[in-house]
Amino acid sequence: MANTVTGSTYAGEFNGDFVAAALLSAPTIANGLVTVLPNIHYKRVMKKISTTGNVLVNATCDFDHNMDVDVAERVLTLKEVQSNVQLCKKDYHQDWIAAQAGYSAYEDLPADFKSFMLAHVAGMTAAAIETSIWEGSAGTSGQFDGLVTLALADSDVVDVASHAAVTSANVIDKLGSIVDAIPSTVYGSEDLTIYVSRNIAKAYIRALGGFSVAATSNAGTNNQGTQWYSNGALTFDGIPVVVASGLADDTAMAAQTSNLFFGCGLLSDVTAEAKYIDMADIDGSQNVRIIYRLSAGVQYAIGSDIVLYHA
């Protein structure tokens, strides 16, 4: 792939910062929305134990087997992915950042631009990881199977019926159907969370602001309309509602944080900056390379403890 340089007229010093578009920063990992399992070489087995029968029965003089224990497993498999970018220093000699590079024929990229590109590649990679965590498909280059992808293929996962696009008019009903489907053994758990896509969160905020009905009917929470919300925590029926940026529109999942796992090799591979390599001393070229590589994957242990809403 070729790189392009636009707006390259050099007319003196550039006094300003590089600005990138807003990027996702893998908030699922950063905010502790899943359990992180580092130091996995390739695979890790997630054991699932289920029991049938009665835990307690009437006492007798004999030993009577009254409960069966079944051990099953789900496997968290890592996939190695990478991001490689190559830039030619010569392309930036006449650019408006050229003065920062110095005047030698062997100069490096301007320091500010170099730092910007490292952060930009790392940010783009974090965005791709966030998408893969939830909606990724191992059949797509650079992705691993996400939690939604795994759940859709698992008949044990509780699937909410009557899928539909979520709006401020129906979001209360849809969130209610998710809560109603949560197994009784999971409901009330301290780490139970409802993960929602951005459009569901927006619809819920507007509904609480009074916009789920005619605008003249009420002004929502504390009669403040949508002004009641200042980017704070959301709950529904006492259960935390968090935005999972990698979820596709009209998608939600109710699960325990302790049941959702993100696995990786070295955790520092996920959180580290991209590597910058000047190729001049290696192959004599004017190229620089930016490299980001990691191994990652997701899995859950008990599908029957998860509720999925997927329009």
Secondary structure, 3 states (H helix, E strand, C coil): CCCCCCCCCCCCCCCCCCCCCCCCCCHHHHCCCCEEECCCCCEEEEEEEEEEECCCCCCCCCCCCCEEEEEEEEEEECEEEEEEEEEEHHHHCCCCCHHHHCCCCCCCCCHHHHHHHHHHHHHHHHHHHHHHHHHCCCCCCCCCCCHHHHHHCCCCCEECCCCCCCCCCCHHHHHHHHHHHCCCCCCCCCCEEEEECHHHHHHHHHHHHHHCCCCCCCCCHHHCHHHHCCCCCEEECCEEEEECCCCCCCEEEEEEHHHEEEEECCHHHHHCCCEEEECHHHHCCCEEEEEEEEEEEEEECCHHHCEEEEC
